[in-house]
Amino acid sequence: MKSQGVRGILNITPEHLAQLMAAELKPYELFRNDAHAMDALRLKAASHLKDVQHRGTAKAYFKKGICEAFVSTLKYQPLHFDSVLEALNIYVRPDDLAAFAWLEEQIKMLKLDTSLLQILTLNGLHTSLLPTLNYKGIGIDAVDLIADSNYSLNQILRQYKSWPTFEEHGLECVPMQLKHVDGIVKIRRRTYRELPEYCWFGSQESHLCQYGKRMKTATQKKHLWWVLLDKENVVGNFGGDVVTDDPIWGPCANVEVLFAPQYRGKGLMKTAYRIMLEGLVAKKIPLYTGTTAQKPVMKLGRLTGRQMFRIQLHSRPVFEKQHFQTYLP
């Protein structure tokens, strides 16, 4: 087997791809970078290569036997989604300019199925690829942020001396219970029907059904979810699912905040984040992640030390790149 040049799917092993995935993650200080992480990346790589071999296309660029860049396309219907999608997967070593140049040419030559929505999760270090992706009609949908919980809590307490309270708006903030789940799903459906640009799949019934099941499961154990109540009506929820041993990041939580329209723009988001961060620190959860396209969340993220580690893109973008200027140059 040649050690340099382009290889097709049959000549790319899970170990090749896993090592490339790890190379993308190593610049992030919060990446656990241990044997447990590598085992998880090998499983992910093996699963993806198997799927692509049957239902997609892939190419990789090698130098001296090492995989430096990889691009694939795969048509599939994700669990709990209403339609078939075409997923792009792109990996490249952050410091290999030749690999980036090869990858840009491959992106330009991709034959995409324009009848489908293309989706892509891109490493946050690879912003130089955004113009080429834009040339193919693929634009930014949201950014994924990560931070140290203790650091963020200290920063938010240092930045803000006064806090809007839920009570001054006639709201009660309580831990989520089973009886609140239907209201949470209802407000989610309404929000993303009105504002699909903030979650293009958020009002799909298959997604909402799964989201409701997730929330019900969360109520059966110790959790970090809260709801806002206007009398008995749910008008917001915030919190996150805690993963005690994520193979890539270690103990962490993926957080989100959602308010009814009449309670947005009142500064309540930072109060919700303070409560979430206090909960994470109390439970000794050192990291938290989250996906957002909301400018207030991105602004707060900068203040609290959240780093962009991934970029979510798709082929029907609503936002211009400037919308994300808090994190993108």
C-alpha positions as CSV (number, residue, x, y, z in Angstrom):
1,M,0.0,0.0,0.0
2,K,1.4,3.4,-0.9
3,S,2.4,5.6,2.0
4,Q,1.6,8.9,0.3
5,G,-1.3,10.3,-1.8
6,V,-5.1,9.8,-2.0
7,R,-6.8,6.6,-0.8
8,G,-10.3,5.4,-1.2
9,I,-12.6,4.0,1.5
10,L,-11.2,0.4,1.3
11,N,-7.7,1.6,2.2
12,I,-8.6,3.7,5.2
13,T,-8.6,1.9,8.5
14,P,-10.4,2.9,11.8
15,E,-7.0,3.5,13.3
16,H,-6.0,6.0,10.5
17,L,-9.2,8.0,11.1
18,A,-9.2,7.8,14.9
19,Q,-5.7,9.2,15.0
20,L,-6.8,12.1,12.7
21,M,-9.8,12.8,14.9
22,A,-7.5,12.9,17.9
23,A,-5.1,15.3,16.2
24,E,-8.1,17.7,15.7
25,L,-9.0,17.5,19.4
26,K,-5.5,17.7,21.0
27,P,-5.2,21.5,20.7
28,Y,-8.1,21.8,23.1
29,E,-6.9,21.7,26.7
30,L,-10.1,20.2,28.0
31,F,-9.8,17.1,25.7
32,R,-9.0,14.2,28.0
33,N,-6.5,12.7,25.5
34,D,-6.1,9.2,27.1
35,A,-6.6,5.6,26.3
36,H,-10.3,5.8,27.1
37,A,-10.7,8.7,24.6
38,M,-8.8,6.8,21.9
39,D,-10.9,3.7,22.3
40,A,-14.0,5.8,21.8
41,L,-12.6,7.5,18.7
42,R,-11.7,4.1,17.2
43,L,-15.3,2.9,17.7
44,K,-16.6,6.1,16.2
45,A,-14.2,5.8,13.2
46,A,-15.0,2.1,12.6
47,S,-18.8,2.8,12.7
48,H,-18.5,5.7,10.3
49,L,-16.3,3.8,7.8
50,K,-18.7,0.9,7.8
51,D,-21.6,3.1,7.1
52,V,-19.8,5.0,4.4
53,Q,-18.7,1.8,2.7
54,H,-22.3,0.8,2.3
55,R,-24.1,4.1,1.7
56,G,-21.6,6.9,1.0
57,T,-18.3,8.1,-0.4
58,A,-15.0,8.9,1.2
59,K,-11.4,9.9,0.3
60,A,-8.4,10.5,2.4
61,Y,-5.1,12.3,2.0
62,F,-2.0,10.5,3.3
63,K,1.6,11.6,3.9
64,K,4.2,9.1,5.0
65,G,1.5,6.6,5.9
66,I,-0.3,9.0,8.1
67,C,-3.9,10.2,7.4
68,E,-3.7,14.0,7.1
69,A,-7.2,14.8,5.8
70,F,-10.5,12.9,5.3
71,V,-13.8,13.8,3.6
72,S,-17.0,11.7,3.3
73,T,-20.6,12.0,2.3
74,L,-23.3,9.8,3.7
75,K,-27.1,9.7,3.2
76,Y,-29.1,8.6,6.2
77,Q,-32.1,9.3,8.3
78,P,-31.1,10.1,11.9
79,L,-33.0,8.5,14.7
80,H,-35.9,10.8,15.8
81,F,-35.7,13.0,12.6
82,D,-38.5,13.3,10.0
83,S,-36.3,13.2,6.8
84,V,-33.3,11.8,5.1
85,L,-30.2,14.0,5.3
86,E,-26.8,14.0,3.5
87,A,-24.1,14.3,6.1
88,L,-20.6,15.6,5.3
89,N,-17.7,14.6,7.5
90,I,-14.4,16.5,7.4
91,Y,-11.3,16.0,9.4
92,V,-7.9,17.5,8.8
93,R,-4.7,18.0,10.8
94,P,-4.7,21.6,12.0
95,D,-1.1,22.3,11.1
96,D,-0.9,20.7,7.6
97,L,-1.3,23.3,4.9
98,A,-1.0,20.8,2.1
99,A,-3.8,18.8,3.6
100,F,-6.0,21.9,3.8
101,A,-5.3,22.7,0.1
102,W,-6.2,19.1,-0.9
103,L,-9.4,19.2,1.2
104,E,-10.5,22.5,-0.3
105,E,-10.3,21.0,-3.8
106,Q,-12.2,17.9,-2.7
107,I,-15.0,20.1,-1.2
108,K,-15.3,22.0,-4.5
109,M,-15.6,18.7,-6.4
110,L,-18.3,17.2,-4.2
111,K,-21.4,16.0,-6.0
112,L,-24.1,16.8,-3.5
113,D,-27.8,15.8,-3.7
114,T,-29.5,19.2,-3.7
115,S,-32.9,17.6,-3.0
116,L,-31.6,16.8,0.5
117,L,-30.4,19.0,3.4
118,Q,-26.6,18.7,3.8
119,I,-25.3,18.9,7.4
120,L,-21.7,19.1,8.7
121,T,-20.1,19.4,12.1
122,L,-16.7,21.1,11.6
123,N,-13.9,21.4,14.2
124,G,-13.8,25.0,15.5
125,L,-10.1,25.3,14.4
126,H,-11.0,25.0,10.7
127,T,-12.5,28.4,10.0
128,S,-10.3,28.7,6.9
129,L,-12.6,26.2,5.2
130,L,-15.7,28.3,5.6
131,P,-15.4,30.2,2.4
132,T,-15.0,27.0,0.4
133,L,-18.0,25.4,2.1
134,N,-20.0,28.6,1.4
135,Y,-19.1,28.2,-2.2
136,K,-20.9,24.9,-2.1
137,G,-23.9,26.5,-0.5
138,I,-23.1,25.3,3.1
139,G,-23.3,27.9,5.8
140,I,-23.1,28.3,9.5
141,D,-26.1,27.2,11.6
142,A,-24.7,27.4,15.1
143,V,-21.6,27.1,17.2
144,D,-20.7,24.6,19.9
145,L,-19.1,26.1,23.1
146,I,-17.2,24.5,25.9
147,A,-15.8,25.8,29.2
148,D,-14.7,25.0,32.7
149,S,-17.7,25.3,35.1
150,N,-15.8,26.8,38.0
151,Y,-14.1,29.4,35.8
152,S,-17.4,30.4,34.1
153,L,-19.1,30.8,37.5
154,N,-16.4,33.0,38.9
155,Q,-16.4,35.1,35.7
156,I,-20.2,35.6,35.7
157,L,-20.2,36.5,39.4
158,R,-17.4,39.0,38.7
159,Q,-19.0,40.5,35.6
160,Y,-22.4,41.1,37.0
161,K,-23.1,42.8,40.4
162,S,-26.9,42.8,40.1
163,W,-29.2,40.1,38.8
164,P,-32.8,40.3,37.4
165,T,-34.9,37.9,39.4
166,F,-37.6,35.6,38.0
167,E,-39.9,36.7,40.9
168,E,-39.9,40.3,39.8
169,H,-41.5,39.1,36.6
170,G,-44.1,37.1,38.4
171,L,-42.3,33.8,37.8
172,E,-41.4,30.8,40.0
173,C,-38.2,28.8,39.3
174,V,-38.4,25.2,40.5
175,P,-36.6,21.9,39.7
176,M,-38.2,20.1,36.8
177,Q,-40.8,17.4,37.7
178,L,-42.6,14.9,35.6
179,K,-45.8,17.0,35.6
180,H,-43.8,19.8,33.8
181,V,-42.6,17.8,30.8
182,D,-45.7,18.3,28.6
183,G,-45.5,22.0,29.1
184,I,-41.8,22.0,28.2
185,V,-42.4,20.1,25.0
186,K,-45.2,22.6,24.1
187,I,-43.1,25.7,24.5
188,R,-40.3,24.0,22.5
189,R,-42.7,23.2,19.7
190,R,-44.0,26.8,19.7
191,T,-40.6,28.4,19.9
192,Y,-39.0,26.6,17.0
193,R,-42.1,26.9,14.8
194,E,-41.8,30.6,15.2
195,L,-38.0,30.7,15.1
196,P,-36.8,27.7,13.1
197,E,-33.5,29.4,12.4
198,Y,-32.4,28.7,16.0
199,C,-33.1,24.9,15.6
200,W,-34.2,23.7,12.2
201,F,-35.4,20.3,13.6
202,G,-36.8,21.7,16.9
203,S,-40.5,21.5,15.9
204,Q,-40.3,18.1,14.2
205,E,-42.7,15.8,16.0
206,S,-40.3,12.9,16.0
207,H,-37.7,15.1,17.7
208,L,-40.2,16.5,20.2
209,C,-41.4,13.0,21.1
210,Q,-37.8,11.9,21.9
211,Y,-37.1,15.2,23.7
212,G,-40.1,14.6,25.9
213,K,-39.0,11.0,26.7
214,R,-35.5,12.4,27.6
215,M,-37.0,14.9,30.0
216,K,-39.2,12.2,31.6
217,T,-36.2,10.0,32.1
218,A,-34.3,12.9,33.7
219,T,-37.0,13.4,36.3
220,Q,-36.5,9.8,37.5
221,K,-33.0,10.6,38.9
222,K,-31.0,13.5,40.3
223,H,-30.8,16.1,37.6
224,L,-29.9,19.7,36.7
225,W,-33.1,20.9,35.0
226,W,-35.3,23.8,36.1
227,V,-38.6,25.2,34.8
228,L,-40.1,28.7,35.0
229,L,-43.7,28.8,36.0
230,D,-46.3,31.5,35.5
231,K,-48.8,30.2,38.0
232,E,-49.1,26.6,36.7
233,N,-48.0,27.3,33.1
234,V,-44.5,26.4,32.0
235,V,-42.9,29.5,30.3
236,G,-39.3,28.4,30.2
237,N,-36.8,25.6,31.0
238,F,-33.1,25.5,31.4
239,G,-30.4,23.1,32.5
240,G,-28.6,20.1,31.1
241,D,-28.0,16.4,31.0
242,V,-25.1,15.3,33.0
243,V,-22.7,12.7,31.6
244,T,-20.5,11.3,34.4
245,D,-17.9,9.8,32.1
246,D,-17.9,11.2,28.6
247,P,-15.1,9.4,26.8
248,I,-13.8,12.6,25.0
249,W,-14.3,15.3,27.7
250,G,-14.8,13.4,31.0
251,P,-17.6,14.4,33.4
252,C,-19.6,17.2,31.7
253,A,-23.1,18.6,31.0
254,N,-24.7,19.8,27.8
255,V,-26.8,22.8,28.7
256,E,-29.6,24.8,27.1
257,V,-31.9,27.7,27.9
258,L,-35.4,28.4,26.5
259,F,-37.9,31.1,27.4
260,A,-41.3,32.0,26.1
261,P,-41.2,35.1,23.9
262,Q,-42.5,37.5,26.5
263,Y,-39.6,36.8,28.8
264,R,-36.8,37.2,26.3
265,G,-34.6,40.3,26.3
266,K,-35.1,41.0,30.0
267,G,-31.6,39.8,31.2
268,L,-33.0,36.6,32.7
269,M,-30.7,34.4,30.6
270,K,-27.7,35.3,32.7
271,T,-29.6,34.5,35.9
272,A,-30.4,31.1,34.4
273,Y,-26.8,30.5,33.6
274,R,-25.7,31.5,37.1
275,I,-28.1,28.9,38.6
276,M,-27.0,26.2,36.1
277,L,-23.3,26.9,36.9
278,E,-23.9,26.9,40.6
279,G,-25.6,23.5,40.2
280,L,-22.7,22.1,38.1
281,V,-20.1,23.3,40.6
282,A,-22.1,21.9,43.5
283,K,-22.2,18.5,41.7
284,K,-18.5,18.7,40.8
285,I,-19.2,18.6,37.1
286,P,-16.0,20.4,35.8
287,L,-17.1,21.1,32.1
288,Y,-20.2,22.1,30.2
289,T,-21.0,22.4,26.6
290,G,-23.8,23.9,24.5
291,T,-24.9,24.7,21.0
292,T,-26.2,28.2,20.1
293,A,-26.9,30.7,17.4
294,Q,-28.2,33.3,19.9
295,K,-26.2,36.5,20.1
296,P,-26.9,37.0,23.8
297,V,-25.6,33.5,24.6
298,M,-22.5,34.0,22.5
299,K,-21.8,37.4,24.2
300,L,-22.2,35.8,27.6
301,G,-20.0,32.9,26.4
302,R,-17.2,35.2,25.7
303,L,-17.5,36.8,29.1
304,T,-17.5,33.5,30.8
305,G,-14.6,31.9,28.9
306,R,-16.5,29.5,26.7
307,Q,-14.4,28.3,23.7
308,M,-15.8,27.4,20.3
309,F,-14.8,23.8,19.7
310,R,-17.2,22.9,16.8
311,I,-19.2,24.7,14.1
312,Q,-22.6,23.4,12.9
313,L,-23.4,24.0,9.3
314,H,-26.1,23.1,6.8
315,S,-27.1,23.8,3.2
316,R,-30.1,26.1,3.9
317,P,-28.4,28.7,6.1
318,V,-30.4,31.6,7.4
319,F,-27.5,33.5,9.1
320,E,-24.6,35.4,7.5
321,K,-21.2,34.7,9.0
322,Q,-21.3,38.2,10.6
323,H,-24.1,36.9,12.9
324,F,-21.4,34.8,14.6
325,Q,-18.7,37.5,14.8
326,T,-18.4,37.1,18.5
327,Y,-16.6,33.8,17.8
328,L,-15.7,33.9,14.1
329,P,-13.1,36.3,12.6
